[in-house]
Amino acid sequence: MIDYSFVVEPFTEAMKAKMTANSHKGDMWKNEMTADALLVRVQEELNELVQAVAYGVDPEFVLAEAADVANMAMMVADNYKLRYK
C-alpha cells in the first residue's frame, strides 16, 4: 500500500486553513444554499485555480486555490447528504 500522507496532510491543512479564514461567513452551505448554487461556486473556484496555474504563480498560492476547490466540493457533498432522502 502506498502512503499518500506526504501529500494529503499538507492539502488537508490548507483546506482547514481556508475554512478557518472564511469562518466568518458561517455555514450557509448547509441550509441556505442549494447543491446547484454550490456547484456554481465550485466552478468559480475552479476557474481561479485554472488561472493561477496558467499564470504560473507561487505553488503555495496554487495550493490555497486547490484547497478552495476542495472545500467547495466538500460543501456540495455535505449539503447533498443533508437533503438526500
N, C-alpha and C positions, 0 to 999 in steps of 0.2 A: 504494500500500500504506500502511495506517495504522500508525504507530509506537505500539505499546502499552507501550513500555518505561517510560513515566512511571507506570504503574500496576503492571506486572508486577514491576519491580525492587524497589520497596518491599515488595510482597507476598512475593516470594521471600526477601527479607532477613528478614521477620517469620517465615517458615517456618523458616529456618535458625536464627534466634534461639531459637525454641521447641524445635527439635530439640536444640540445644546445652544449653538449660536442663534438658531431660529426658534428657540423655545418660547420666546415672547409672542409668537404667532399662535400659540395654543395647539390643540389637536383637532382643529376644524375638519381635518380629513375624515374623521370618524363619523361625524353626524351632519356636517353642514355641506359636504360636497358629494357629488355622485362619482362613481367609478369613471364615468366618461369624462367628467371635468378633470379628474386626477390624471387620466391618460393624456389629456391635452397638456397638463403640466409636465408629465414625463417627456413628451415630445419637445417642449420648450427647453427643459434641462438638457435633453439630448442634443439639441441644436447648439447650446452653449458649449457642450463638450466637444462636438464636432469642430466648432470654430476654434476652440483652444488648441486642439490637435493640429488643425490646418495652419494656424499661425505659429506653431512651434514654441508655445510658451513653456515656462518652467514646469518640470514634472510634478512638483507639489501642487501647482495650480490645476493641472490636469487631474491629479488625484482628487482634489476637492470637488471639481466638476463631476467626476465619475461618481463620487460619493453622493452628490446631489441627485444624480440619475437613479442611483440605487435606493436612496431614501424615498424618492417619489414612487418607485416601483413597489417598495415595501408598503407604502401608504395605500396604493391600489389594492394590494393583496389583503391588507388589514381591513379596509373599507368593504371590500367584496365579501370577506369572511363574515363580517358583522351583519351584512344584509342578506346573505345567502340563506335560503330556506329550503 
